[in-house]
């Protein structure tokens, strides 16, 4: 995992990381919009923000993910479609930008000045794919970014919906404490990034629709990763990584 990302904010001016701009083939984009809204989703430990520049950031990256997924064999049903972890894909400018945003999001909501990814991958779901209930054990927080929701069947209301079903989330236990009787299904669209404790149980309903449903995922913890080496966009390196 030596190529995974590490971020350390400047002790003098940690806010400069958020105001930086990054050059990608499609143009120059801000790392973090000045008025980027962050909100909670029914629980003070679950956060959401939405980036509005997907039409600029995503096209080439989306195509690369689809092509890479097309070269892979289908995994076991219930494991979230095809997983794209290839380092070359994650070195693409858009992937590096989105990873940087994920790290900044983590630092912002957890009020820390450094963080590292313990894992990262893309999920490419085709019709019928889903993810069984699970949690993550190697990180403090998990993040999901909605790159392309696909074209879900409008008659299938739960098609591809992300679902929390954890007894530690009060919303899920509306009638009996610690006994989930309903799920928390965030309203998510392209460009949405959500962050939640890695131990929270979650899953994805079977996707029914045309075109692939594509999400990115990161597991992140505070502090430096063991190797201590940054993997940031070239135009950002030196400003908030080392």
N, C-alpha and C positions, 0 to 999 in steps of 0.2 A: 504494500500500500504506500510505497515511497513517493508516488506521484500525486497523492491526494493533497487537498488544499489546506493552507494555513494562512491565517490573517492576524496581523498584529497592528492595532491602531496606534497612531502617533501619540505619545504621552503628552506632548505639547499641545496638539490640536487634534483630538480624535475625530472631530466633525469633518475634517478635510477629506476623509475617505468618502463620505456621503456626497460631497459636492464635486468630486472628480468627474471627468468625462473620459470615456473609453472609445477608441476608434475600432470599428469592425468593418468588414468589407461593404456592408450596406450603408455605412455612414457613421457619424459620431453621435454617441448617445450618452446621457448622464448616467452615472452609476446608480444614483438614487434621486428621484425627483424632489425638488425643494419642498413640495407640499404632499409628499407621499403619505397617504393615510394608513394608519395601522389601527386595527380594532380587535376586540375580543369576540369570540364566537360562543356565546352562552356559558363561558367558563373563563375565569381569569388566567388560566394556563394555556389556552388555545388562542392563537393570534392569526390574523389574516391581513394581507395587503394585496393590492392589485396594481401591476405595471401595465401601462397603456401603450407601450411601444412594441408590442408583439409583431405587428406587420413589418417593422424595420428589423427586429432582432431575429425572428424565427425562420424565415423561408429556407435559407440554405441549410440551417441546422436540422430543421424538420425533414428535409429531403435526405440528408445524410443518415438520420436515424432510421428512416423507412428503408433505405437501401441496405444498411447494416442488418436490420432485423430480417430482411428478406434473405440474407445469406445464412441465417441461423436456423437450426432445427427447432420445431415447436417443443416447448418445455412441457412439464407436467401440468395438466389442467388444474386450475386453482392457484397457480403460483404467479398470477398477474401478467400473463402473456409472455412476450419475449423480453428478456432483460438485455440492455445494451450497456456494457461496462468497458468496452474497448478504449484504451487510453487515447488512441488517435482521435476518436470521436470527441472525447472530453477535452481535447486540446484545441478544438475549434473555437474561434473567437466568441461566438454566442454562448457556447457552453461555459467558457471561462468567466464571461460576464455574469451569467446566471448563477454560477457557483459563488462568485464574489458577492452577489446580492443576497444569497442565502446566508453566507457567513455574516454579512453586515446586519441582516435581519436578526440573526441569533444574538449578536453582540448588543444590538439595540434593546431588545425586549428583556434580555437577561442582565443588562448593565455590566458587561465585561469588556475588556479591551483586547482580548485575543481568543481565537477559536480555531478548531481544525475539524475536518471531516474524517469520520471513521469509515464511511462507505458512501458510494454514490452510484446511481444507475438511472437508466430510462426504462419506462414500462411502455411497450407497444402492444396494445390490446386490439385484437380483431374480433369479429362477431363471435360471441359465445365465451370469450375469455373473462375470467374474474379472479379475484384474490380472496382467499379464505381468511377468517379472522386470525390476526397475529399481532405481535408487538415486536419491538427491537430491544436488544439487550446490550449493545455496545456503545451507547451514546446517551447524552442527556436529553437531546431533542431530535425529533424527526421533522423534515420539511417536505412538502409536496408542491410542485409547480405544475400548473395546467398549461401545457404548450398547445395542445389541440384536443378538444373534447370529441372530435369526430362528428358524425351525423347520427345521433341516437334516434332510434325508432320512437316517434312521439307517442305511440300507443303503449310503450313500455316505460311507465313513469319512473322506475328505479334503474333504468338502463345506465350502467357505468357509474352509478352514484357512490361516492365515498361515504362511509358509514362508521361512526364511533359507537361502540357498544360496551362501555367499560363501567364497572360499579363505582369507580373513583370519580366519575363525572356526575355531579348531582342532577344535571338535566336528564340523564338516562334513568335515574331512579326517582321518578316523579311520585310514586305511591309508597314504595318501601325503601328505606335507606339501604344502600349496598346491594340492591336487587334490581338490575336494569329491566325496566318494563317498556322502554321506548328507546329508539336510536336517535342520535344526533347526526343529521345529514346536512352539512354546510351547503349553501347555495354558491356554486363555484363556476366561474367562466374563464375563458382564455386570459392568461396573464395573472391569474390569482395564485398567490403563494400562501400556504398555511403552515404554521409551526405549532407543534404540540409535544408534550412529554413522550419520549420514546416508549415508555411502558404502557401507554394507553392502547387498549385493544381496538383494532380497526380492521376494516375490510372494504372490498369494492364489489358491488353487485355485478352480475353478468352483464357485459356490454352487448347490446343488441342494436346494430345499426350498420351504416355504410361508412367506409373509410376508417383508418386506424384512430384509436383513442390514444393519445400520447401524453404521458406525464413524466416529470423528472423527480427524483427523490434523493435526499441527502440525510445522513445521520451525522450529527454534529455535537461536539463536546467542547467545553471551555479549555483555554490554554493551548500550548504548543503540542503538536503531535510528536512522536518519538524522534523522527529524523530532523525536525525543526526547519525543514526547507520549504520555502513558499512556492506556490504554483499559481501565479496571478497573471492577468493580462499584461502584456509587455508595457502597454502605455500606463499601467497603474503600478507596476513593480517599482520598488524603491520608495514609494510614497507611504504604503501601509503594509509592507511585507518585508521579511528578511530571512 
